[in-house]
Amino acid sequence: MLKNKSILFVTTLSSFLTPFIGSAINIALPSMGEELSMNTITLGWVATSYLLAASLFLLPFGKLADRKGRKKFFMAGIFLFVIASLITGLSVNVWMLIASRFLNGIGGALIYATALAILTSSYDKSVRGRVLGINVAAVYLGLTLGPTVGGFLTMYLGWRSIFFLTALLGTIIIPFAIMKLPDDKAANREKPFDMAGSVVYGLSLALIIYGFPQLPSTHGFILVASGIIGLGIFVMIEGKAQEPLLNFSLFSKNKVFIYSNIAAFINYSATFALVFLLSFYLQQVKNLSPRESGLILMAQPVMMTLLSPLAGKLSDRIQPSVVASLGMTITTIGLTAFIFLNEDSGIVFIIAMLMLLGLGFALFSSPNTNAVMSSVKQPEYGMASATLGTMRLVGQTMSMGITLMIFAVIMGKGERNLTNVDGLITGIHYSFITFAVLCFIGIFLSLKRGKLNIIN
């Protein structure tokens, strides 16, 4: 029997919240675009602005939470997430919508940076894979219910109701978190915070994320190149910092840690835009309603929800690298199949491939998370959780960036509207080709991490 069930409940509930709103928004994007006169590229930034904010702040928040107490940061994240969701639901124009989603991302970063660390530190290594599997299952349950609930809400109450429901769910979490989460003892309170590294890291990442969708334009190249140079400067700063934001010794000495994080980055880069692409395909090409589209898109996260606890438990017995690499292989097969999607593709084919991808995601995510968190010492859980979360969020942002770049090149500046079916189909083809190649490379990097020796 598992102990600390109250901690598992609170962290699992919070892990459900953020993917729920993300997947629900994807199904509502066409309706949002019609009401606020937004094109495909601008709608992409509704999702990307959240990911950008979460990516920028996740690593600094993880470091600060380890030092000043994870519960404080977790509570701040829930409060901010609720407030930002309310503002998003009240948005009257595109700029208010994107800005509030950015604020939502900051709240999400506070949750990401602490929930996994709180959960990992509360359970022994013998059951860690199991509880992390339950946590990942909650993420996938959010992904499962998001399109369905979002589709129903969009059809009958309008897209704004999605954000009001999210705010309500967040409000329910708050009293449970106050009562159930332990007041953790913070460590290293007196050590200086790496402000210089945090600023350079944030600016560099922002330049890359903002510039990537604008490639192959000259402006896009300048932004991305500047961001890459900035990351080089960040590495130099961290080498001299008394208490670095990111401990690069973990990357140089811990093979499991580095390759597990790289595998996570590639997996999310290759898969996150899937729902975004299929949502437009089902509604604009197949002319299905948001409700019908949501029901079809449920196939993937249902599989992930059912199988993630089993995959996590399996990684307690079999090397996580083996299970995760199998998951990456299955994911590659599913993405390759979607390259052949066209106007005549059957719904049964789409559902079958989504189920296959759900199996692949489940086999990858829980074991990979177990590998990352079990490869570091307990005082580093917050940093490890934040690093993994950063890889996930930056990967998701890159996935959207790749998609937006492909659409920008194929559809052109004047043809980015939602009714350009030919451009949409072509963009989907090239997106899935890119994602399948990325995921194929990820198989070998996942295998390269080697055997995990659990530290504690």
N, C-alpha and C positions, 0 to 999 in steps of 0.2 A: 504493500500500500504506500502511496505517496504521502509524504508529510508536507507541511507548509502549503496546504491547498488554497488558503486565502490569498497567498502571494501569487500562486499560479493563476487563480481566478482573475485578479486585478490586472496582471501583466498580459494575460491572454485576451481579456476584454479590450484593453487598449490596443493590442496588436490587431484586433479585428477592425477597429474604428478607421484607421488611416487607409488601408486598402479598400475598405467598403466605399468610402467617398470617392476614391480615385477611379474605381471601376464603374461606379454609378454615373460619374460625370461623363465618362467615355460614351455611354449610351445616350446621354442627353446632349452631346455636342451639336448634332445637326439642328436641334430645336433652339439651342442657345444662339447658334449662328444666324438663324432666321430672325429671331427676335431682336438681336443687337447688331444685325447687319455685319457679321464677321465672315471672312473667307476661311479657307482651309488652313492657311498658314497661321493666321491670327488665332484660330481655334486651337491649333497645336500649342500655342503659348499659354493657353489656359491651363494645360497639363504641365507644360515645361516650367512655368513660373514657380509652381509648387516644388518641383524637383530641384530647381536651381537654388531656392532658399534653403531647402533641407540639406542639400549638398554642401553649401557654403558654411553652415553653422554646426553641422553634426559633429565634426571632429573637435572643434573648440569646446562645445558643450560636453562631449564625452570626457575630455580632460578635466574640465572644471567640476563635473559631477563626481569624478573619482576623488577630487580634493575637498569639495565643500559639502558633499552629501547627495546621493542619487535621488532620494525621495523628494527633496526640495525642487530639483530640476524636473522630475517627473510631474509633480503637481503643477508647476508653472506651465509645462507643456500642455497639459489637459485644459487648464484655464484658457490659455491663448488659443488653442485649437477651437474651443467652443465659441469664443468671441469672434474669431476670424470667419468661422462658418456662418455666423449670423450676418456679418457684414457682406459676405459673398452673396448670401440669399437676398440681400437688399440692394445689390448692385444695379445701377441705372445706366451704366455705359461700359464699354470694353475695358477702359483704363481702371475703373473702380474694381471690375471683376478680376483683372490680372493682379492688381496691387493687393487685393484681399487674399487671393490665392498664394501670393508670396508670403504674406503674414501667416497664412495657414501652414506654409512650409516650415516656418521658424518654429511654430508649435509642434509640428511633426518631428523636427530635428531633436527637440527636447525629449520627446517620447522615445524616439529611436535610440537616442544616446544612453538611455537609462533602463528601459524595460528589460532588455535582454541581459544586461549586466546584473540587475536585481535578481532576475530569475536564475541565472547561472550560479551566482554566489550563494543561492539558497538551497541548492541540491548537490548531493554527492555525485561523484563521477560515474558511479554504477548505474544511475538512472538519468543521467544528464541528457543522453540522446532521446530518451522517452519524453521528458518534459519539454525539450526543445522541439520535438516532433509535434507535441500538442500545441505549442505556441505557433509553429509554422502552419498547423492545420487551421488555427484561428485566422491567420492571415488569408489563407485560401478560402475559408468560409466567408470572409468579407468580400473576396473577389467573386465568390459564387453568388452571394445574395445581391451584390452591387448592381450588376446588369439587370437582374429580374426586378428588384425593388425599384431601381432607378427608372426602368422602362415603364412600370406601372405608374409611378409618381409623375413622370414626365407627361404621360398620356392624360391622366385624370386630374392632376393638381398643378402641373407645370414644373419646369426644371428647378425652380427656386426651392420647392418643397424638399428636394434632396438635401440641401444645406441646412434647412431647419430641422430635419430629422437627425442629421449628424450632430447638430448642436445639442439636441435632446439626449442622444446617446452619450455624448461626452459629459453632460451634466449628471447623468446617472452614475458614471464612473467615479466622479469626484468624491462623494461621501464614502464609498467603499475604499478608495485609495487612502483617504485620511485615516480611516479606522483600521485598515488591514495591513498596510505596508509598514514595516518596522522603521524606526528612526535609526538609519544606518550611521555608523561611526565614520566620519570623514577622515581621510589620511592626507598627510603632506600639506596642511593648511598654510604653512609659512613659506613654502617654496614659491618663487616668482612665476607668474603666468607669462607664457611666451606670446606677448602681444604683437611683436614685430612679425614673428612667424605666422600668426593667425591672420594678420592683415594682408600680408603678401600672398599667403595661401588662398584666402578668399577672393582677392582681386584677380589672381591668376586663373583660378577655376571659373570665375564669372566670365572672364574674357574668352576662355575656350568654349564654355557652354553657350554663350551668346553668339560667338562667331561661327561655330560649327554649322548651324543650319543655313548660314549665309554663304557657305562655300558653293561653287568654286569662284565667287567674286573676289576681286582684289581686296575689298574691305574685309571679307570673311577671312582671307589668308592672313591679313595684318593682325586681326584680332586673335586668331588662333596662335599665330607665331609669337605674339606678345605674351599670351598666356603660358605658352611652353617655356619661354625665356624666364618668365616670372616663377614658374615651378622650379627651374634650375637655381634661381636665386634663393628660393625657399629651402631647397636642400642644403645650400651653403649656410644659411642662417641657422638651420637646425643642427648642423655640425658643430656650431660654436655656442649654441644656447645652453645655459645652465640646466634648465628644465624644459627640453624641447617639446613642442606640440605633438610631434610624431617621432617615436623612438625608432630610428632606422636600423638599430641593431636587431630588432625583431625581423626585419626583412633580410638582413644579411646573414643572420645566424639561424633563423627558424624557417626551414624550407617548407614545412607544412603550412605555416601561417601565410607566407608570401604567395604560394601557388594556389592555396584555397581562396585567397582574396582575388587573385587574378582570374581564377575560374568563375567566381561570382560576378565580377565585372563583365566578363565576356558573355556569361549566360544571360544576364539582364539586358546587356546591349543588344543581344540577338532576339529577345523575346518580348520585351515590354510593350513595343508598339503594335503587337499582334491584335489586341482588343481594339485599339484605335483604328487600325486598318479594316478589321472585319466589321466594326460598327458602321463605318461608312459604306463598306461593300454591301452589307445586308440591307441597309436602309436606302441607299442611293442607286444601287445596281439591281438588287432583288426586290426593291420597293416594299420591304417589310416594315411593320410598325416598330416603334421603340420597344413595346412589350414583347413582340415576337422575336425581335433581335436579341433581347435580353435573355429570353428562355433558351435560345440556341447557344449563346455564349456561356451559359451555365455549365455546359458539358465539360469544359476544361477544369474550372476550379472545383467542381464537384469531385472529380477524380483526385485532385490534389488534396482536398479536405479529407477524403476517406483514407488515402494512402500515406499521407505525411507522417502520422504517428507510427505506422508500421515501418516506414522507411527509417525514421529516427531510432526506433527500437532495434532495427536491423543493424544500424551503424554502431550500436553498443556491442555487437557480437562480431561483425565483419568490419574490416578496415573501411572507414568512411570514403577513402579515395576510390575504392572499387565500386561501391554503391553509387557514389556521385558521378563517376565517369560513365557508368551504365546509363544513368539518367540523362547525361549530356548527349550520349549517342542516340537514345530514343528521341530526344528533342530535335536533334539534327534531322532525323528521318521525317518527323512531322513538319518541320519548316520547309524541307525540300518538297514535300507533297503540295504545299500551298503555293509553290512557284507556278503550278499549272492551273491555278484558280482563274476562271473566266466567267462570262455572263451566263453560260449554260451549266455551270457546276451545280450538282445536286446538294440539297440540304443534308442528306444522309452522309455524303462524303465529308462535308464540313464538320458535322458533329463527330464523326468517327476520328478525324484528324485532331480535333480538339481534345477528345478523350485520350488519344495517344500522347499528345503534348502534355496533358495533365499528369499522365503516368511518368513521363520524363521529368517534369518539374518536381514532382513529389520525391522521386528517387534522388534528385540532385540536391534540393534545398536543405532538407533536414540534416543529412549526413555532412554536407559542406559546412553548415553552421556549427555542427558538433565538432568538426575538425578544427575550425578557427578558435572556438572558445576553449577547447580542451588542450590547445597547444601553447597557452600562456598561463602565467601565474595569476592568482586571484587579485592582487593589487592592479593588474593590467586589464581586468575585465571590461571596464568602462571604455578604455582606449581601444581594445580589441573589438568590442561591440560597435563603437563609433567608426572604426576603420572599415569593418565589414558593411556597416550601414552606408558609409560613404561610397564604397565600391558599388553597392546595390543602386544607390540613388544616381551616382554619376553614370553608371551603366544604363539606367532607365532614361536619363537625360540624353545620353548619346544615341540610344535607340530612337527616341523622338527626333533628335537632331538629324540622324541619318535619313529618317523618313521625310522630314520637312525639306531637307536638302534635295532629295530625289524628286519630290513633288515640285519644288521651285525650279529645278532644271528642266523637268519634263513638261510641266504645265505652263511655265512662263509667267511673267508678271501679270499679264492681262487675262489669264485663263485659270485662275486659282479658285473659281467658284465651285459650289457643291454639285452643280449639275453637269459638269464636264466628265461624263462617264468614261470615255475613252482614255482620257488622261489619268483618271483614277485607277483604272484597271492596269495601265502600264506602270504607274507608280507603285502599285501593289506588287506586281511581278518583280520589279527591280529591287524593291525593299526585301522581299523574301529570298531572293538570290543572295543578297548581301548578308542577311541574317543566317542563312544556312551555311555559308562559307565561314562566317565568324564562329558559329557553334561547332563546326567540324574542327577548327583549330583548337577550340576550347577542350575538346576531348583529350588531346595529347598533353595540354597544360595541366588538366585535372589529374591525369595519371602520373605526371612528373613530380607531384608533391611527395610521393613515397609513403612510408609507413608512419602512422601516428603513434607516438608514445605519450600517453595522457600525463600531464604534469601534475594536476591535482583535481 
